[in-house]
Amino acid sequence: MTSLIPVLAEARPAPVLRVAEPTLAAAMPTAMLLVDYALAWKSMPTPELQALAGQLPDSLVEESWPVRAAMAHGSVLRGVLLHQLPADHPGHTDWLALRRWLAALSDDFVRGLVDFGIDSVMRYGQPARDPEPTAALITPLTEPSPAMRRDAAEVLRHWNVPDPQERAGELLDPGTFRSALLNLLDAIWAGWLDRAWHDSLPAMRAAVAATLSPPPGCGAAQWISLTTGLRPDDQYAAAAEAATELVVMPSPGLGRSLSLFADQSTWVLFTPNGSAARARGAAAGASTGTAQRSGISVGRLAQLAPAMHALGDRTRLAIALHLLENGPLTMQQLADALEVHQSTISRQVTMLRRAGMVSLRDDRRVEVQRDTIRQTCQTLLAALD
């Protein structure tokens, strides 16, 4: 019988999964992006950003229009700051230091930045190039490039900026561009980000410190859920799975939303959930009276012991998570996915079956018991309230 499995199949390395410390290099341009969305009356993850957009002076909104267009709301600036700001620069946590760094950018670099932004906007939605230009390699320009002169007005026209031909000159003048950008970022910092950044910084750093290494066999989309507590939609999940390096980073103002973007690495920004952080703190400092105060009896919590023991092993947890993400699988498929011997899978699945976490179907596929896991998690959350 001829096998349908090809002798050779294209493969790629598993993505590098990591978390990164919060930085204003991501938070500031993300706030700029959200403010630009708010100015266009798009839905916001938090009401504060819509309020901030409404408080900006009309003169500032008008002045910054070409800047917001050439920076693709702020996404271009975000990639540039994440790649270009030195790793040890104080601007990662201090706005005045970051502002000084931006103000000191040479005219040649600013022209290169605007050229990169205009090109990114004009290429949006088109097939990727090989190699694709990256914000890590901005080419300084002593004069505006022919593409800048040709496309600047078109970008502004696409952004519905009045008098695009006339205002295109503002993108070709580094001094005008730099001044408008800094004025907008100053207003965002003073009007919202200063408070939001300092209020959320402890929780963001705690979220990074509490993140464990990805379990064996953990996929990129699955790891986003484990790290952020949020499930990416299908489009984000597909982009994450295609990444060679996935970097998860906390940032303020996103509510229960994720912000995913790619430039060499694939980045996912999220805002740590306050209630989740309080629950972790309560769990760390809980006394034996916690269960009684929450209305959950100690006896009921004790019934969770088999489930907690079953999920307390890294391999068993990886099996359960992989089944949750991929549906019923054979023992061999699990062994291949988690890169462990099939005898190990068989032994660990037996432990999960005893705890009611999984079942073995008639077709010999292992199926996760979602209701059992959901009930376990809900009981624990109720005990921590």
C-alpha positions as a printed NumPy array, in Angstrom:
array([[  0.   ,   0.   ,   0.   ],
       [  1.423,   3.368,  -1.018],
       [  1.811,   5.88 ,   1.809],
       [  0.19 ,   9.278,   1.369],
       [  2.793,  10.87 ,   3.632],
       [  5.451,  12.704,   1.589],
       [  9.043,  11.598,   1.966],
       [ 10.115,  15.207,   2.492],
       [  8.101,  18.03 ,   3.983],
       [  8.994,  21.647,   4.515],
       [  9.496,  22.469,   8.173],
       [ 10.422,  25.525,  10.171],
       [ 11.762,  25.99 ,  13.692],
       [  9.333,  26.532,  16.534],
       [  8.99 ,  30.245,  17.35 ],
       [ 10.989,  31.808,  20.154],
       [  8.487,  32.796,  22.846],
       [  9.439,  35.487,  25.359],
       [  8.13 ,  38.371,  27.426],
       [  9.638,  41.853,  27.576],
       [  9.609,  44.595,  30.173],
       [  7.165,  47.469,  29.585],
       [  8.658,  50.427,  27.749],
       [  7.523,  53.87 ,  26.653],
       [  9.009,  52.998,  23.27 ],
       [  5.877,  50.876,  22.793],
       [  3.431,  52.613,  25.137],
       [  3.79 ,  56.139,  23.735],
       [  3.285,  55.356,  20.021],
       [  0.5  ,  52.908,  20.931],
       [ -1.239,  55.736,  22.77 ],
       [ -0.703,  57.906,  19.683],
       [ -2.265,  55.191,  17.526],
       [ -5.286,  54.868,  19.804],
       [ -5.761,  58.638,  19.974],
       [ -5.746,  58.774,  16.176],
       [ -8.349,  55.999,  16.127],
       [-10.413,  57.974,  18.635],
       [-10.203,  61.103,  16.486],
       [-11.75 ,  59.018,  13.696],
       [-14.46 ,  57.851,  16.138],
       [-13.362,  54.251,  16.096],
       [-14.172,  52.112,  19.126],
       [-11.699,  52.403,  21.993],
       [-10.558,  49.726,  24.459],
       [-10.88 ,  52.254,  27.308],
       [-13.017,  55.428,  27.558],
       [-10.104,  57.547,  28.803],
       [ -8.522,  57.599,  25.36 ],
       [-11.712,  58.795,  23.703],
       [-11.908,  61.522,  26.349],
       [ -8.273,  62.496,  25.713],
       [ -8.891,  62.787,  21.973],
       [-11.859,  65.046,  22.661],
       [ -9.731,  67.32 ,  24.849],
       [ -6.969,  67.914,  22.296],
       [ -6.968,  71.483,  20.94 ],
       [ -8.288,  71.772,  17.399],
       [ -5.055,  73.494,  16.408],
       [ -3.017,  70.487,  17.575],
       [ -5.296,  68.012,  15.781],
       [ -4.901,  70.059,  12.595],
       [ -1.123,  70.451,  13.006],
       [ -0.523,  66.749,  13.647],
       [ -2.689,  65.402,  10.82 ],
       [  0.175,  64.832,   8.323],
       [  2.323,  63.281,  11.066],
       [ -0.409,  60.834,  12.071],
       [ -0.915,  59.895,   8.428],
       [  2.77 ,  59.315,   7.608],
       [  3.259,  57.329,  10.825],
       [  0.238,  55.096,  10.018],
       [ -1.594,  56.316,  13.157],
       [  1.571,  55.658,  15.211],
       [  2.423,  52.08 ,  14.258],
       [  5.462,  53.138,  12.199],
       [  6.846,  55.19 ,  15.086],
       [  6.309,  52.223,  17.413],
       [  8.448,  49.928,  15.311],
       [ 11.159,  52.548,  14.971],
       [ 11.346,  53.269,  18.708],
       [ 11.389,  49.593,  19.667],
       [ 14.268,  48.925,  17.292],
       [ 16.219,  52.204,  17.427],
       [ 16.062,  53.295,  21.091],
       [ 19.149,  51.803,  22.804],
       [ 18.308,  49.017,  25.258],
       [ 19.89 ,  50.859,  28.2  ],
       [ 18.374,  54.271,  27.395],
       [ 16.407,  55.925,  30.253],
       [ 13.726,  56.834,  27.711],
       [ 12.25 ,  53.377,  28.128],
       [ 10.724,  54.534,  31.426],
       [ 11.191,  58.35 ,  31.467],
       [  9.223,  60.471,  28.987],
       [ 11.524,  63.504,  29.256],
       [ 14.511,  61.309,  28.377],
       [ 12.627,  59.775,  25.454],
       [ 11.537,  63.233,  24.324],
       [ 15.129,  64.479,  24.348],
       [ 16.154,  61.469,  22.252],
       [ 13.42 ,  62.202,  19.697],
       [ 14.248,  65.915,  19.623],
       [ 17.927,  65.13 ,  18.965],
       [ 17.266,  62.946,  15.919],
       [ 19.16 ,  64.337,  12.957],
       [ 17.304,  65.857,  10.02 ],
       [ 18.699,  63.08 ,   7.829],
       [ 17.267,  60.388,  10.111],
       [ 13.889,  62.159,  10.303],
       [ 13.729,  62.209,   6.498],
       [ 14.506,  58.487,   6.505],
       [ 11.802,  57.902,   9.105],
       [  9.195,  59.784,   7.073],
       [ 10.304,  58.019,   3.887],
       [  9.899,  54.651,   5.647],
       [  6.464,  55.679,   6.947],
       [  5.178,  56.892,   3.581],
       [  6.411,  53.709,   1.93 ],
       [  4.708,  51.588,   4.625],
       [  1.375,  53.372,   4.119],
       [  1.571,  53.113,   0.343],
       [  2.429,  49.389,   0.545],
       [ -0.277,  48.507,   3.059],
       [ -2.205,  45.42 ,   1.993],
       [  0.224,  44.527,  -0.791],
       [  2.297,  41.322,  -0.927],
       [  5.416,  41.333,   1.221],
       [  8.752,  42.077,  -0.401],
       [ 11.872,  39.967,  -0.009],
       [ 13.546,  41.346,   1.946],
       [ 10.86 ,  43.482,   3.568],
       [ 12.126,  46.916,   4.761],
       [ 12.312,  47.068,   8.533],
       [ 12.267,  49.825,  11.12 ],
       [ 15.538,  48.456,  12.454],
       [ 17.286,  49.726,   9.303],
       [ 16.159,  53.296,   8.62 ],
       [ 18.248,  54.887,   5.856],
       [ 19.112,  58.549,   6.639],
       [ 18.467,  60.886,   3.701],
       [ 20.182,  64.19 ,   2.995],
       [ 17.266,  65.174,   0.754],
       [ 13.683,  63.9  ,   0.391],
       [ 13.667,  60.826,  -1.83 ],
       [ 11.82 ,  60.84 ,  -5.166],
       [  9.287,  58.421,  -3.623],
       [  8.635,  60.878,  -0.768],
       [  8.046,  63.746,  -3.185],
       [  5.807,  61.574,  -5.333],
       [  3.74 ,  59.855,  -2.623],
       [  3.488,  62.3  ,   0.308],
       [  0.4  ,  64.05 ,  -1.047],
       [ -1.2  ,  60.715,  -1.947],
       [ -0.798,  59.472,   1.635],
       [ -2.444,  62.648,   2.955],
       [ -5.223,  62.335,   0.408],
       [ -5.84 ,  58.771,   1.538],
       [ -5.999,  60.063,   5.132],
       [ -8.553,  62.712,   4.075],
       [ -6.212,  65.548,   5.039],
       [ -7.449,  68.827,   3.496],
       [ -5.15 ,  70.454,   0.924],
       [ -2.908,  67.363,   0.638],
       [ -0.666,  68.798,  -2.063],
       [  0.105,  71.886,  -0.01 ],
       [  0.507,  70.077,   3.302],
       [  2.775,  67.409,   1.816],
       [  5.566,  69.952,   2.257],
       [  5.237,  69.511,   6.035],
       [  6.367,  65.904,   5.639],
       [  9.365,  66.925,   3.56 ],
       [ 10.617,  69.402,   6.181],
       [ 12.249,  67.561,   9.14 ],
       [ 11.864,  70.531,  11.493],
       [  8.137,  70.891,  10.884],
       [  7.581,  67.142,  11.207],
       [  9.603,  66.879,  14.426],
       [  7.84 ,  69.838,  16.05 ],
       [  4.338,  68.557,  15.235],
       [  5.204,  65.052,  16.466],
       [  6.611,  66.27 ,  19.788],
       [  3.666,  68.613,  20.368],
       [  1.247,  65.71 ,  19.898],
       [  3.217,  63.35 ,  22.138],
       [  3.529,  66.031,  24.828],
       [ -0.259,  66.416,  24.854],
       [ -0.793,  62.655,  25.076],
       [  1.658,  62.408,  27.966],
       [  0.208,  65.334,  29.899],
       [ -3.409,  64.423,  29.188],
       [ -3.345,  60.712,  30.004],
       [ -0.197,  58.617,  29.62 ],
       [  1.758,  60.176,  32.51 ],
       [ -0.877,  59.019,  34.993],
       [ -1.658,  55.737,  33.236],
       [  1.999,  54.767,  32.926],
       [  2.914,  55.375,  36.546],
       [ -0.305,  53.837,  37.883],
       [  0.089,  50.643,  35.876],
       [  3.881,  50.209,  35.92 ],
       [  3.977,  48.05 ,  39.117],
       [  1.294,  45.698,  37.758],
       [  3.017,  45.493,  34.375],
       [  6.365,  44.629,  35.929],
       [  4.694,  42.084,  38.217],
       [  3.036,  40.452,  35.208],
       [  6.431,  40.04 ,  33.533],
       [  8.015,  38.668,  36.706],
       [  5.173,  36.161,  37.176],
       [  5.392,  34.757,  33.645],
       [  6.776,  31.224,  33.525],
       [  8.599,  29.601,  30.642],
       [  6.322,  28.18 ,  27.93 ],
       [  5.33 ,  24.556,  28.696],
       [  6.54 ,  21.826,  26.344],
       [  4.666,  21.832,  23.068],
       [  3.139,  25.227,  23.735],
       [  2.055,  27.005,  20.553],
       [  2.425,  30.744,  20.017],
       [ -1.304,  31.532,  20.186],
       [ -1.682,  29.3  ,  23.212],
       [  1.189,  31.067,  24.949],
       [ -0.443,  34.45 ,  24.314],
       [ -3.495,  33.17 ,  26.201],
       [ -1.376,  31.802,  29.051],
       [  0.61 ,  35.037,  29.375],
       [ -2.109,  37.635,  28.904],
       [ -5.251,  35.806,  30.022],
       [ -6.841,  36.772,  26.686],
       [ -7.58 ,  34.577,  23.69 ],
       [ -6.365,  36.022,  20.363],
       [ -8.857,  36.006,  17.505],
       [ -8.237,  33.807,  14.482],
       [ -6.323,  36.467,  12.553],
       [ -4.012,  37.266,  15.473],
       [ -3.569,  33.554,  16.244],
       [ -2.524,  32.831,  12.654],
       [ -0.035,  35.71 ,  12.693],
       [  1.393,  34.507,  16.001],
       [  1.829,  30.94 ,  14.776],
       [  3.682,  32.205,  11.692],
       [  6.178,  34.211,  13.775],
       [  9.811,  33.253,  14.224],
       [  9.964,  35.25 ,  17.464],
       [  6.93 ,  36.239,  19.52 ],
       [  7.401,  38.97 ,  22.135],
       [  4.621,  39.631,  24.642],
       [  4.837,  42.997,  26.401],
       [  2.515,  44.771,  28.864],
       [  1.381,  48.284,  27.952],
       [ -1.291,  50.579,  29.46 ],
       [ -4.633,  51.505,  27.948],
       [ -5.591,  48.346,  26.062],
       [ -8.269,  47.09 ,  28.43 ],
       [ -9.184,  43.571,  27.371],
       [ -7.774,  44.03 ,  23.869],
       [ -4.526,  42.826,  22.302],
       [ -2.347,  44.827,  19.92 ],
       [ -0.292,  42.675,  17.537],
       [  2.24 ,  43.998,  15.028],
       [  5.27 ,  42.619,  13.229],
       [  8.646,  44.064,  12.313],
       [ 11.338,  41.368,  12.351],
       [  9.816,  40.123,  15.615],
       [  6.08 ,  39.759,  16.186],
       [  4.94 ,  41.801,  19.175],
       [  1.787,  41.408,  21.246],
       [  0.866,  44.202,  23.654],
       [ -1.641,  43.731,  26.468],
       [ -2.694,  45.446,  29.668],
       [ -2.539,  43.242,  32.799],
       [ -5.977,  42.686,  34.266],
       [ -6.291,  44.354,  37.648],
       [ -8.657,  41.784,  39.094],
       [ -6.382,  38.972,  37.932],
       [ -3.434,  40.653,  39.613],
       [ -5.412,  41.025,  42.834],
       [ -6.375,  37.365,  42.637],
       [ -2.711,  36.375,  42.314],
       [ -1.867,  38.519,  45.302],
       [ -4.685,  37.025,  47.333],
       [ -3.544,  33.536,  46.419],
       [  0.01 ,  34.308,  47.497],
       [ -1.017,  35.722,  50.856],
       [ -4.133,  33.666,  51.579],
       [ -4.683,  32.14 ,  54.995],
       [ -6.701,  29.037,  55.822],
       [ -9.726,  31.265,  56.358],
       [ -9.915,  32.346,  52.69 ],
       [-12.222,  29.534,  51.626],
       [-14.675,  30.254,  54.427],
       [-14.77 ,  33.995,  53.67 ],
       [-15.493,  33.374,  50.002],
       [-18.401,  31.091,  50.765],
       [-16.596,  28.062,  49.266],
       [-16.277,  25.276,  51.807],
       [-12.915,  23.732,  52.56 ],
       [-14.449,  20.366,  51.727],
       [-15.362,  21.531,  48.239],
       [-11.888,  22.882,  47.686],
       [-10.461,  19.567,  48.853],
       [-12.417,  17.851,  46.097],
       [-10.267,  19.766,  43.64 ],
       [ -7.1  ,  18.033,  44.853],
       [ -7.087,  15.319,  42.137],
       [ -7.528,  17.918,  39.388],
       [ -4.841,  20.199,  40.811],
       [ -2.46 ,  17.279,  41.196],
       [ -3.144,  16.193,  37.628],
       [ -2.499,  19.677,  36.209],
       [  0.467,  20.314,  38.485],
       [  2.828,  18.338,  36.259],
       [  4.306,  20.255,  33.3  ],
       [  3.772,  17.436,  30.808],
       [  0.195,  16.775,  31.917],
       [ -0.585,  20.49 ,  31.791],
       [  0.934,  20.686,  28.304],
       [ -1.239,  17.736,  27.196],
       [ -4.407,  19.403,  28.501],
       [ -3.548,  22.76 ,  26.919],
       [ -2.634,  21.173,  23.606],
       [ -5.933,  19.259,  23.525],
       [ -7.862,  22.421,  24.415],
       [ -6.305,  24.175,  21.449],
       [ -6.252,  21.349,  18.895],
       [ -9.131,  19.026,  19.814],
       [ -9.003,  15.223,  20.261],
       [ -5.687,  13.599,  19.267],
       [ -4.109,  10.164,  19.293],
       [ -1.346,   9.266,  21.718],
       [  1.162,   9.364,  18.866],
       [  0.016,  12.826,  17.756],
       [  0.44 ,  14.09 ,  21.314],
       [  3.878,  12.488,  21.542],
       [  4.941,  14.13 ,  18.281],
       [  3.562,  17.542,  19.261],
       [  5.118,  17.592,  22.733],
       [  8.308,  15.819,  21.645],
       [  8.188,  13.138,  24.352],
       [  8.07 ,   9.351,  24.133],
       [  4.667,   7.759,  23.587],
       [  5.028,   5.695,  26.767],
       [  5.334,   8.963,  28.709],
       [  2.198,  10.301,  27.042],
       [  0.318,   7.088,  27.853],
       [  1.321,   7.273,  31.513],
       [  0.427,  10.957,  31.861],
       [ -2.894,  10.545,  30.032],
       [ -3.777,   7.797,  32.515],
       [ -3.224,  10.257,  35.369],
       [ -5.398,  12.862,  33.634],
       [ -8.154,  10.278,  33.035],
       [ -8.201,   9.35 ,  36.73 ],
       [ -8.717,  13.011,  37.593],
       [-11.486,  13.374,  35.009],
       [ -9.478,  15.868,  32.962],
       [ -9.519,  13.799,  29.761],
       [-11.304,  10.77 ,  28.341],
       [-10.387,   8.141,  25.755],
       [-12.83 ,   7.941,  22.862],
       [-13.793,   4.802,  20.951],
       [-11.502,   5.872,  18.098],
       [ -8.595,   5.907,  20.61 ],
       [ -8.284,   9.67 ,  20.527],
       [ -7.739,  11.541,  23.775],
       [-10.378,  14.201,  24.393],
       [-10.144,  16.941,  27.007],
       [-13.056,  17.384,  29.401],
       [-13.653,  21.112,  29.09 ],
       [-16.483,  21.216,  31.628],
       [-14.324,  19.601,  34.313],
       [-11.465,  22.028,  33.74 ],
       [-13.877,  24.976,  33.587],
       [-15.518,  23.946,  36.876],
       [-12.107,  23.589,  38.516],
       [-11.054,  27.068,  37.427],
       [-14.376,  28.64 ,  38.404],
       [-14.216,  27.105,  41.875],
       [-10.715,  28.437,  42.401],
       [-11.665,  31.903,  41.16 ],
       [-14.688,  31.946,  43.46 ],
       [-12.442,  31.069,  46.398],
       [-10.141,  33.977,  45.59 ],
       [-12.835,  36.676,  45.279]])
